[in-house]
Amino acid sequence: MTETELYKELGALTKDKDRWQESIPYVSSLLTHDSVKIQAKALWLLGEMGLSYPQFVQDVVPTIASFLDSPEPLMRERAVNAIGRIGRGDYSIIEPYWAGLFRFASDEEPKVRLAFIWASENIATNTPDIYKDHMPVFEKLLHDADEKVRMEAPEIFRVLGKHRPDFVRPYVEQLRQISDTDENRVIRIHCLGAIKATGAK
């Protein structure tokens, strides 16, 4: 099967959720494929499968985590995202790798920093308490050099504001200032959403 055909097959499998559970071993085997494009697609799909069937991806999580050290930014991005999705399904499965995710808050590649925020939002949805002492990391991302990162950064405050408003309240004034002054409309809206989630007026 050519790379194009295989990628197309994975695209079809992505939509066919009834086959996910039985296909986890096959998709896991593609992590050793020669093509970065196929590896990246497999990582992404395993993350989605792991959200629905966390116990069934448990054995492949160490292999997924090995891509966190990849020199290829796309691999780091997809691995971080997959760990986040699986961690949303069952935090205990990715717990050994959770603390290591924080280094990606300062990754040189903006898309990896963005993936770190997404992963954190996913994990925090069902396991918010672990973020209590890590809020300064996300505060820094509110002022990231990359606009897309700044667009997403308030969303972790919104997720945590919904579940643990006391974690976010120290940052409400800062979020309010950004919502009043930032030139980007999405950033302003996301900051307002984070403030609203805490119950602050």
N, C-alpha and C positions, 0 to 999 in steps of 0.2 A: 504493500500500500504506500502510495506517495505521501509526502508531507501534507499536501493540499487535501488529499482524500481523507487522511487521518484527522486533520483539523476539522473537516466537514463532519466526519463521523462524531467527533467529540461535541461539535455544535448541536447535532441532532440529539445526542445523549443528554446534553444540558437541559433540553426541553422535555425529555421523556423521564419524568421523575419516578415513574413506576419501576424503572429499571435501575435506579441509583444504587439501592442496597446491594444487589447482586453484581453490580459493575465495579464496586470499589476495588477489588483485587486487580482487575484489568487496568483501571485508570492509574492505580498506584504503580503498576509495572512500567508505565510510560514516563515516570520520573527519571528513568535511566536512558530515555531516548536521546538520540544524537542531536535532535533539533531543539534549540532554545524555545522556539515558538510552541512546540508540542509540550515541552516541560512546563512552560508558563501556563498553558491552557489546562494541563493536568492539575497543577497546583491550585488554580482558581476553582476548578470543578471539585476537587477534593475538599476544599473549604466549604463549598455549598453542600456537598454530600455530608460533610462532618457536622454541619449545623442541624441537619435532619436526622443523621444517624451517627452521633458522636462515638458511641461504643464500637462501631464497626470500622472506624478509621484509626482507632487507638494505636494499633500496631505500626501504622505508617507515619505517625506524628514525628518520631525522631528523624525520619528521612526528610519530611517536610521542613523540620526545623534546621536541618543541615544546610538548606538553601539560604538561611538567614545570613550566612557568612559568604555568600556568593559575591564575586567582584562585579557581576552583572546586575545593574540596578533593577531590571525587570524581575529577576529572580527574587531579589530581596523584597521588592514590593509585593509580589504574589505570595511569598512565604509568610510575610507579616499579615497580609490580609487573610490567608487561610487559617493561621493560628487564631486570629480574632474570631472568625466565623465558628470554628470548632470550639473555641473557648466560650462562645455564647451558648452553644449547645450543652457543653459540660466543662466547666472551668477546671475541674480536677485533672482532666486529661492534658491540658496545656500548662498547668501550674508550674512545672519545672522550667518552662521557657518564658514565663510571664515577665519576671524582673528584667530579663535580657532584652525585652522589646523596647525598653526605654532609651536604649542607645540610638534607636532610629528616629527619635525626636530631633536629633541633630545630624541626621544623615545628609551627605552632600547633595543628594538627589531629591528635589522637592516632591516627586511622586511617592518616594519612600516615606517621607515625613507625613504626607497626606494619608498613606496607607496605615501608618502608625496611629493616627487619629481615628480613622475608621475602625481599626482593630480594637482600640480602646473603647470606642462607643459600643461596639458589639459585646465585648466582655462586661462592660459596666452595666449593660442592660439587665443582666441577671446576677451579677456579682459586683455591686457598686462599692462595698465597704473597703475593698483593697486599694481604692484610689485616694483614700483620705489624706495620706501624707505626700501625695504626688501632684497636687494641684499646681505648684509653681512651674512644673514642666509644661503644663498646658497653658498657663498664663504667658509664658515666653512665646508659644506658638501663635498667640493672638497678634503678635507683632512680627511675625515671620516676614522674610524678604519676599516670599512668593505669594502672589495674590490668591491663588487657589487654596493654598494652605491656610491663609487668613480667613478665607470664606468658610472653611470646614471647622476651624478651631473652636468657634463658639458652640458648635454642635455637641461637643463632649460636655460642655458646661450645661447645655440643655438636658442631655440625658441624665447627668448626675443631679442636676437641679430638680428633676422630677422625682428621683429616688432618694437623694440625700441633699436636700436644699442647704443644709448647714455647711456642706463642703464648698458651695458656690457663693454663698452670701458675702464672704470677704471680697469677692471680685465683682459684685453687682455694680458698684460705682464706675469701675473701669470699663465694664461692658456697656454701661449707659453712655459713658463718654465716647466710646467707639461708635455706638449706635447714633450718636448725635453728629459726629464729625467725619466719619469715614466716607470717602467718595464712592465706594462700591456699595450699590444698593443691596446686594445679597448679604454682604457682611453686616450691614446695618440691620437687616431683617433677622438674621441669625442671632445677632446679639440681643435684640429685643425678645426673641423666642427663648433664649437662655434666661433672661431676667424674669420673664413671665412664668417659666417653669418653677422658679423658686418661690413663687407667690408674692414676690416683691412688686410694689406698684411703680 
